[in-house]
Amino acid sequence: MGEIQYIWADPGQPQQQVALSSIVHAMFEKNVMAIGRWVTKDGMDPKMGVLAPSVFEKVDCLLWAQVGFFNVTFIFMVLNVIYLCVDAICR
C-alpha cells in the first residue's frame, strides 16, 4: 500500500466546503468509491487513484490512494462484465 493523501476543500471557501461535503456524504451513504486522476503540476503525468469518502468530526474529506493503470483498467473491465450479466438476467 502506498501513501494516502487527504483531499479537502479550501477552509476559506465556504462554497467549496459545501460542495465537497455533499459529494463525500453522498458517497459515504451509498458506500461507494471513485476513480480519479491526480496531476500535481503542468506537464506531469497523471496518477490514477481511488477516492474513498471519510467523515471526521470537524471535516469531510476524500482519501486518495494511488493505484496502477492496469488495476483501474481491470476494475472497469470487471464492472462492465457484471453490468452485462445483470442486464442479460434482467431481460
HELIX and SHEET records of a PDB file:
HELIX    1   1 PRO A   14  LYS A   30  1                                  17    
HELIX    2   2 PHE A   69  CYS A   90  1                                  22    
SHEET    1   A 4 ILE A   4  ILE A   7  0                                        
SHEET    2   A 4 ASP A  60  GLN A  66 -1                                        
SHEET    3   A 4 LYS A  47  VAL A  55 -1                                        
SHEET    4   A 4 ALA A  34  TRP A  38 -1                                        
END                                                                             
